[in-house]
C-alpha cells in the first residue's frame, strides 16, 4: 500500500496543531516509547461525553501487540 505524499503533508500539519493544543498527549506517548510497553501491561481507554456518559475499555498487551506496536513505531519513525 503506497502512501499519498499530499495526505502525509496534511497529516503532518494536523499533528502539529494537535500537539500544540494537547501537549500532554505527546509527552505521554514519548514516555511510553522510552519506557516500553511490556507484555502484560494493561491499556485503558475512557471517553467521557458532554452529557457525562462514559465508555471504557481495556486490553492486556500480548506479545503480538508488542510486535505490532514496534512495527508501527518503526514505520512512523522512518517517514
N, C-alpha and C positions, 0 to 999 in steps of 0.2 A: 504494500500500500504506500503510494507516494504522498508526501506531504505538500500541500499547496503553499508556496512561499508567501503569497499575499495573506493567506489565512494565518500563517505563523507570525507575520508582522503585526496583524491585527490583534492576535492573542498576546503578543509581547506588550503592545500598548495597553491592553486591558489589564494584564497582570501588573503593570507598573502602577496604574490607577488603583487597583485592588490593594496592592502592597502599601501605597500611600494612605489609603483610607483605613486599612486594617493591619497595622504593623505587627501586632502581637501574633497574628496567624503565621506570618513568615518566620518570626522568632521561634514559634512553637515547632514548625516543621524543621527548621535549622537544628534545633536542639535534638529532635528525634533522629535526624540524619547523623549528627555527631555521635550520639549515644547508641544508636542502633535500635532495632525493634526485634528483640529475640523471640523465638518460638515460645509460645505460652503466654505472651503478653495479651492483654485484652484491650481492644479498641472500642470505645463507646461513642456513639453519635447521638446528640439530642437536639431537637428543633422545638423551640417554643414559639407558637404563632401569636399574632397580636391579640387574639381572643383569650390567650392564656393556656390553650390546649397544647399538649406536648406529645411528641413522638420520640421514642428512644429505642435504639437497637445497639447490639454489640456483637463482636466476634472475638474468638480466641485465635490468635495468629498461629498458623500452621507452618511447617517447613516450606510447603509450596507457596504460601503467602509471602514468606521472607524472600524466596527466589523471585517471585513476581515483582515485589517492591524493588529489589535490587536491579532487575531488568529495566523497570521504569525509570529509576534514578539514573542509571547508566545512559539510557536513551535521551532523557531530558538534558542531562549534563553534556551530551555530545552535540546538541543543537544550539 
